[in-house]
């Protein structure tokens, strides 16, 4: 990221120098004195545009983001292939990308009568399928019985 920012900075310096030279030569060749300030404004706008772009890109590099739409569609397709509304369902799907790493967290609900061995085997199969469908993905699946719902932000306010 630092090298890309440095390269953009260098290119901006090149265009700034080209704009200054073009302004001076343009005024000398045509006598249009308004040409130099016009080119200076164009150069300043280019510097501002590049600065905003660098700020945006550096902020993106520091912040986590959700998976892209294609990866999310692949995750959903894998989950749909394992889901059986009568036996298994998935919810609370949360994804993020941190640098080159991708993560997905979700709940997998199954019948309470299942053994832990059966539930863990299915979870391992789902995790493997997710990681094969989306390269670099790390999946974390919480197992829950079908009759349990996990609720977030449902705490009661103290009186």
N, C-alpha and C positions, 0 to 999 in steps of 0.2 A: 504494500500500500504506500509506503514511504517513497519507494522508487517511482511508482506511477505519479505520485504527487510532485516529485522533483522533476520528472520529465514534462509534466504539464506546465510547471512553473517556467522551465527552460523555454518551451515553445511559446509561452506568453511573452517572455522577454524578447524572443526573436521577432514576433509580430509587432511588439512595441517599437523595436528598432526600425523595422521596415516601415511602420507608420510614420515615424519621425522623419526618416530620410525621404519618404514619398511626399510628405507635407512640405519639406524644404525645397525639394526639386520641383514640385508642382507649383509652388508660389514663384520660384525663380523663372520657370518656363512660361507661366501664363500671366503672372502679375496679379492673380486673384488672391488677395490677402485673406479672404474668408476660408480658403481651402485648408490652410494649416490648422485653425481651430476646429474645423469640421473633422479632419482626420484625427486630431487629438481626442475629440469626443468619442469617435469610433474606437480608438485604442483604449480609452478609459472604460467604455462599455464592455469591451472584450476582457479586460482585466477583471472587471466586476463579475462578469459571467463565469469566468474560470474560477474566481474565488468562491462564488456560491457553489459551483460544481464540486470543488475540492472540499468545502465544508460539508456538503451533503454526503459525499462518498466517505469521508473520514468518520462522520457520525454513524453511517450505516455499518462501518467496520467495527464499531464499538457496541452496537445495539443488536440484540437478538431479534430475529424476524421469524414469522411463520414460514413453513415450507411453501415452495412455489405451487401454483395450481396443478401442474402436471404430477408432481410428487404426491400431493394430497389426493388426487384422483386415483393414483396407483395404490395408495394406502387404503382408500375406501373400497377399491375393487378387491383387494386381498381380504379385507374384513367381510365384504359381502360374500366371498366364496366360502368363508368359514361360518358365517352367521346362519342360524336356524332359529327363527322366532320361538319355536317350541322348546328349544334347548339352550342355545347360546345367542347372546346379543352383546353389542359393544356400545359404549357411550362415553361421554366426557373425553372426547378425543382432543388432545392439545399437542400442537407441534411447534418446533422452533428450529432455527438454524443459528449456530454460533460459529462464525468463521467457516471452516470447511466441514464441520460436524453437523449432522442432522439428528433430531430427536423427535420421538412421538411417545406420548404417554396416554394411556386409555384404561378404561375399566372393561373387563370381560365378565359378564354375568352368566352363570350356569346353574343348573338345578342343584339345590342343597344336598340332594341324595348322592351326588357324585363323590367318588373317593378323591382324596388329595392327589394321588398318583395320576388318575385320569385327567383331572383338571390341569395339573402341571404339565402333563404330556401335550395336551391341546394347546396350552399357552406357549410351550416351546415350539410347537409346529407353526403357530401364528407368528411368533417372533421371527423364526427362520424365513418364513414366506415374505414377511414385511422387509427384512433385510436383503433378501434376494431381489425383490421388486424395486426397491429404492436404494441404490448403491450408497454406502456410507451411513446408512440409517442405524440408529440405536433405538430399540423399542423397549419400553417399560410398561408391562401390563399388570394391573392389579386385579386379582381374582376376587369376585364377589358372588354370593348366592343370588339367584334370580329374584328373591323376595326382599333384597336389601338395595336401597337406593342411597347413593352418596350425595349429600347436599352440601353446597358451598355457600358461604356467606349467609347462613340461616341462623346465626346466633341471635338470641333475644337480647334486646337492649336492657341494661339494668334500670330498674325503676327509680 
